[in-house]
Amino acid sequence: MKKEEMLRNVQKWPKNRGKAALLKFLRGGKLTPMEAIKAKCYDCCCGYDDGGYDCGIESCPLRALMPYCDVEIDKPKSCDTP
């Protein structure tokens, strides 16, 4: 899907955590690492993610960064850790 089409779709989605960051990205803006994570989670859940629960998507590499992840995962200490 092209960015223009995605932008039109996302504008119709509910307002939740990550929407502003995803819209910013689709309009050509630069995102911080945290904004990028929130935008991707919002995109993955089609706008229905408020970030207050574990999404349960075990194949997602971002899941370990979620504060509500209820599975024992070795969480990275920071983005700078090799």
N, CA, C and O of each residue as an XYZ file, in Angstrom:
328
protein
N       0.849     -1.172      0.000
C       0.000      0.000      0.000
C       0.898      1.240      0.000
O       1.882      1.303      0.737
N       0.557      2.201     -0.815
C       1.339      3.433     -0.896
C       1.017      4.342      0.285
O      -0.044      4.242      0.901
N       1.969      5.238      0.587
C       1.805      6.127      1.740
C       0.551      6.989      1.634
O      -0.121      7.227      2.638
N       0.226      7.463      0.423
C      -0.948      8.325      0.254
C      -2.236      7.572      0.606
O      -3.119      8.112      1.272
N      -2.328      6.332      0.154
C      -3.505      5.514      0.450
C      -3.572      5.184      1.941
O      -4.640      5.226      2.551
N      -2.423      4.857      2.510
C      -2.353      4.550      3.939
C      -2.761      5.769      4.764
O      -3.482      5.638      5.753
N      -2.304      6.951      4.361
C      -2.639      8.191      5.064
C      -4.153      8.394      5.092
O      -4.710      8.733      6.136
N      -4.818      8.193      3.966
C      -6.279      8.342      3.919
C      -6.966      7.350      4.859
O      -7.929      7.700      5.543
N      -6.469      6.121      4.889
C      -7.059      5.107      5.767
C      -6.850      5.442      7.242
O      -7.789      5.382      8.036
N      -5.625      5.791      7.603
C      -5.285      6.046      9.005
C      -6.061      7.237      9.557
O      -6.412      7.248     10.737
N      -6.331      8.225      8.736
C      -7.090      9.386      9.195
C      -8.486      8.997      9.679
O      -9.081      9.716     10.481
N      -9.012      7.877      9.206
C     -10.343      7.397      9.606
C     -10.301      6.522     10.859
O     -11.337      6.261     11.470
N      -9.116      6.073     11.238
C      -8.984      5.164     12.380
C      -9.203      5.912     13.693
O      -9.096      7.138     13.729
N      -9.510      5.184     14.777
C      -9.738      5.832     16.076
C      -8.482      6.510     16.619
O      -7.357      6.141     16.282
N      -8.708      7.502     17.462
C      -7.589      8.214     18.080
C      -7.087      7.399     19.266
O      -7.771      7.271     20.281
N      -5.906      6.861     19.125
C      -5.238      6.106     20.183
C      -3.754      6.423     20.131
O      -3.281      7.105     19.223
N      -3.031      5.920     21.113
C      -1.595      6.128     21.181
C      -0.944      5.609     19.897
O      -1.169      4.465     19.501
N      -0.145      6.444     19.257
C       0.563      6.052     18.048
C       0.003      6.655     16.775
O       0.693      6.696     15.756
N      -1.245      7.128     16.816
C      -1.849      7.682     15.600
C      -1.104      8.919     15.120
O      -0.790      9.030     13.934
N      -0.821      9.839     16.013
C      -0.127     11.069     15.622
C       1.243     10.758     15.031
O       1.658     11.382     14.054
N       1.937      9.802     15.620
C       3.265      9.435     15.114
C       3.167      8.784     13.740
O       3.984      9.066     12.864
N       2.187      7.928     13.544
C       2.023      7.280     12.239
C       1.657      8.309     11.178
O       2.184      8.259     10.067
N       0.766      9.236     11.502
C       0.414     10.298     10.553
C       1.625     11.165     10.230
O       1.836     11.537      9.076
N       2.410     11.483     11.235
C       3.631     12.273     11.037
C       4.564     11.566     10.054
O       5.100     12.194      9.141
N       4.755     10.262     10.241
C       5.607      9.480      9.351
C       5.054      9.463      7.923
O       5.794      9.668      6.961
N       3.759      9.219      7.797
C       3.148      9.135      6.470
C       3.185     10.464      5.727
O       3.123     10.500      4.498
N       3.288     11.561      6.485
C       3.395     12.894      5.870
C       4.842     13.293      5.618
O       5.113     14.415      5.190
N       5.779     12.373      5.884
C       7.185     12.628      5.592
C       8.011     13.106      6.761
O       9.175     13.460      6.574
N       7.461     13.131      7.951
C       8.194     13.584      9.128
C       9.145     12.529      9.669
O       8.994     11.337      9.400
N      10.122     12.986     10.432
C      11.066     12.077     11.082
C      10.535     11.728     12.467
O       9.979     12.575     13.166
N      10.716     10.469     12.848
C      10.230      9.993     14.140
C      11.381      9.654     15.073
O      12.452      9.236     14.634
N      11.145      9.839     16.359
C      12.081      9.349     17.364
C      11.908      7.828     17.428
O      10.913      7.305     16.926
N      12.852      7.115     18.032
C      12.668      5.661     18.162
C      11.361      5.290     18.875
O      10.684      4.352     18.453
N      10.997      5.999     19.935
C       9.758      5.684     20.652
C       8.528      5.985     19.798
O       7.562      5.223     19.818
N       8.554      7.084     19.051
C       7.440      7.391     18.153
C       7.284      6.303     17.094
O       6.166      5.918     16.750
N       8.407      5.812     16.583
C       8.372      4.761     15.559
C       7.759      3.479     16.117
O       6.975      2.817     15.437
N       8.110      3.132     17.342
C       7.553      1.933     17.982
C       6.041      2.092     18.160
O       5.279      1.186     17.823
N       5.610      3.230     18.683
C       4.178      3.468     18.894
C       3.416      3.476     17.569
O       2.309      2.947     17.475
N       4.028      4.086     16.541
C       3.389      4.132     15.225
C       3.222      2.737     14.644
O       2.180      2.425     14.067
N       4.238      1.897     14.789
C       4.156      0.537     14.244
C       3.121     -0.295     14.987
O       2.369     -1.044     14.363
N       3.070     -0.176     16.309
C       2.058     -0.911     17.079
C       0.655     -0.459     16.674
O      -0.245     -1.285     16.519
N       0.474      0.832     16.506
C      -0.821      1.375     16.079
C      -1.191      0.835     14.703
O      -2.330      0.429     14.473
N      -0.224      0.833     13.792
C      -0.433      0.315     12.439
C      -0.778     -1.170     12.475
O      -1.726     -1.603     11.820
N      -0.026     -1.939     13.225
C      -0.218     -3.388     13.309
C      -1.612     -3.740     13.829
O      -2.223     -4.706     13.371
N      -2.108     -2.961     14.779
C      -3.421     -3.233     15.386
C      -4.538     -2.438     14.714
O      -5.651     -2.369     15.235
N      -4.244     -1.838     13.558
C      -5.237     -1.071     12.775
C      -5.931      0.008     13.604
O      -7.132      0.243     13.464
N      -5.160      0.653     14.461
C      -5.688      1.768     15.232
C      -6.345      1.415     16.544
O      -6.766      2.307     17.282
N      -6.444      0.137     16.853
C      -7.151     -0.262     18.069
C      -6.222     -0.592     19.219
O      -6.607     -1.313     20.140
N      -5.007     -0.076     19.178
C      -4.045     -0.330     20.245
C      -3.882      0.931     21.070
O      -3.491      1.971     20.542
N      -4.175      0.850     22.346
C      -3.936      2.005     23.214
C      -2.678      1.815     24.048
O      -2.331      2.678     24.855
N      -1.994      0.692     23.860
C      -0.739      0.449     24.556
C      -0.888     -0.026     25.982
O       0.117     -0.201     26.670
N      -2.099     -0.240     26.453
C      -2.311     -0.612     27.841
C      -2.455     -2.097     28.094
O      -2.948     -2.501     29.147
N      -2.035     -2.911     27.151
C      -2.130     -4.358     27.319
C      -1.086     -5.042     26.447
O      -0.506     -4.416     25.559
N      -0.854     -6.294     26.693
C       0.064     -7.085     25.879
C      -0.687     -7.521     24.627
O      -1.721     -8.179     24.730
N      -0.189     -7.168     23.460
C      -0.877     -7.503     22.209
C      -0.863     -9.004     21.929
O      -1.718     -9.503     21.196
N       0.093     -9.723     22.502
C       0.147    -11.169     22.342
C       0.741    -11.654     21.037
O       0.710    -12.853     20.760
N       1.277    -10.764     20.233
C       1.852    -11.162     18.947
C       3.287    -11.623     19.192
O       4.216    -10.817     19.236
N       3.447    -12.929     19.350
C       4.733    -13.505     19.734
C       5.821    -13.321     18.687
O       7.003    -13.338     19.029
N       5.458    -13.147     17.430
C       6.455    -12.990     16.370
C       6.936    -11.548     16.210
O       7.800    -11.283     15.373
N       6.399    -10.620     16.988
C       6.767     -9.207     16.863
C       8.065     -8.911     17.598
O       8.170     -9.187     18.793
N       9.063     -8.350     16.903
C      10.324     -8.022     17.565
C      10.211     -6.843     18.534
O      11.103     -6.635     19.355
N       9.138     -6.078     18.449
C       8.939     -4.939     19.349
C       8.262     -5.338     20.654
O       8.229     -4.548     21.598
N       7.732     -6.532     20.720
C       6.974     -6.964     21.900
C       7.800     -6.895     23.183
O       7.268     -6.573     24.245
N       9.075     -7.191     23.094
C       9.940     -7.165     24.277
C      10.059     -5.761     24.866
O      10.435     -5.612     26.028
N       9.745     -4.736     24.083
C       9.850     -3.354     24.549
C       8.561     -2.857     25.200
O       8.529     -1.760     25.758
N       7.506     -3.655     25.131
C       6.215     -3.250     25.697
C       6.237     -3.311     27.221
O       6.716     -4.292     27.789
N       5.726     -2.280     27.890
C       5.686     -2.321     29.350
C       4.684     -3.343     29.883
O       4.805     -3.781     31.027
N       3.696     -3.730     29.076
C       2.655     -4.645     29.535
C       2.853     -6.073     29.050
O       1.951     -6.901     29.177
N       4.019     -6.368     28.498
C       4.287     -7.723     28.016
C       4.267     -8.671     29.208
O       5.057     -8.520     30.140
N       3.361     -9.651     29.178
C       3.210    -10.543     30.330
C       3.978    -11.855     30.178
O       3.766    -12.794     30.947
N       4.855    -11.920     29.205
C       5.678    -13.104     28.978
C       7.104    -12.780     29.390
O       7.589    -11.676     29.142
N       7.775    -13.728     30.014
C       9.156    -13.518     30.454
C      10.071    -13.435     29.233
O      10.327    -14.436     28.564
N      10.555    -12.229     28.957
C      11.431    -11.977     27.816
C      12.611    -11.159     28.321
O      12.443    -10.271     29.156
N      13.798    -11.456     27.817
C      14.962    -10.640     28.158
C      14.811     -9.294     27.468
O      15.014     -9.180     26.259
N      14.453     -8.275     28.245
C      14.261     -6.950     27.676
C      15.609     -6.242     27.567
O      16.422     -6.321     28.488
N      15.855     -5.551     26.451
C      17.116     -4.829     26.307
C      17.211     -3.694     27.318
O      16.202     -3.099     27.695
N      18.440     -3.399     27.755
C      18.648     -2.331     28.735
C      18.466     -0.962     28.099
O      17.937     -0.051     28.736
N      18.895     -0.805     26.850
C      18.711      0.443     26.127
C      18.917      0.179     24.649
O      19.350     -0.900     24.246
N      18.605      1.170     23.861
C      18.804      1.038     22.415
C      20.285      1.030     22.055
O      20.652      0.583     20.969
N      21.137      1.518     22.948
C      22.566      1.598     22.674
C      23.306      0.308     23.000
O      24.476      0.165     22.646
N      22.645     -0.631     23.667
C      23.296     -1.881     24.050
C      23.511     -2.752     22.823
O      22.562     -3.025     22.088
N      24.757     -3.197     22.586
C      25.009     -4.028     21.393
C      24.385     -5.396     21.502
O      24.508     -6.205     20.583
